[in-house]
Amino acid sequence: MELKMSIQAYILIQTEVGKAGAVTKAVTAIAGVTIAEGVTGPYDVIMRAEAANMDELGKTVLSKIQAIPGITRTLTCPVTNL
């Protein structure tokens, strides 16, 4: 049975100086992450993730992201359908 992904979120990531490339590579390897790119501005990496629900997003994606060395702060922005 295929699980339909229904929650999507953008996660904005600040990193230690010089760590954005390594963080982007590590984030991309996490299941549920659909894209991760380095950017300029107040955040160093922006990624998009999908999960079946908010609990699953927190357990399987966000907890793994927060464990990556070099990340100093994250901001999670769930996608809404207005």
N, C-alpha and C positions, 0 to 999 in steps of 0.2 A: 504494500500500500504506500503510495507516494504522499509525503507530507507537504501540504500547501503552505508556503511561506506567507504570513500575513502581516507581520510587523517589520517595518523598515526604519532605520535610523541613520543619521549622519553623526559621526563621532569626530570632534575636533581635538587634535592632540598637540600639546606643547612638549618639546623634548629638550634634553640637555644640549648645549652647544656641540655641534658636530655629530649628533646622533640621529638626525632625521632620516638619513638613508637606511641605516640599520633598522630603525623602528618601522619604516615603511615596508621593508622586506619581511620583517617578522610578523607584522600585522596581516600582510597579504596571505600568509600561510595558515591563518586561522580559519577553520570551517565556519561558514556563515558570512564571511567578509566578501563582498562582491567587487569592491574596488578600494584601493588606497593610493593616494598620490601626495607627493611633497608639494607644499605651497609656500608662498611668502606672506608675510603679515603677522598678526598676533599669534597664529597657530602655525605649526611646522608641517603637519600631516593632516589631511582630511580623508576619512574613509566612510564607506557605506556598508551597513550590515543588514542581514535579514534573519528572522527567526519566526517560529510558529506563534509565539506570544511574548509578552514582556518578561515573564519569569525566565523563559528560555533564553531570551536575549541577554539578560543579566548573568545567568548561570554559564552559558556556553561561550558567549562572545566577550562581554565586558569584563568578566573576571580574568579571562586570559589576556586581554589587552592590558589591564592594570598590572599584570605580573611581568610585562616586558621591561627589561632594563633600559634606562635612558628616558623613560616617559616621566614627566614632572606633573602634568595636569591633563585631564580630559573633560570634555563637555559633550554630553549626549543630547542630540536633538531628534526625537522621534518624528517621523513623517506623518502628517495628518492629511486627510482628504477633505478639503473644504468645499 
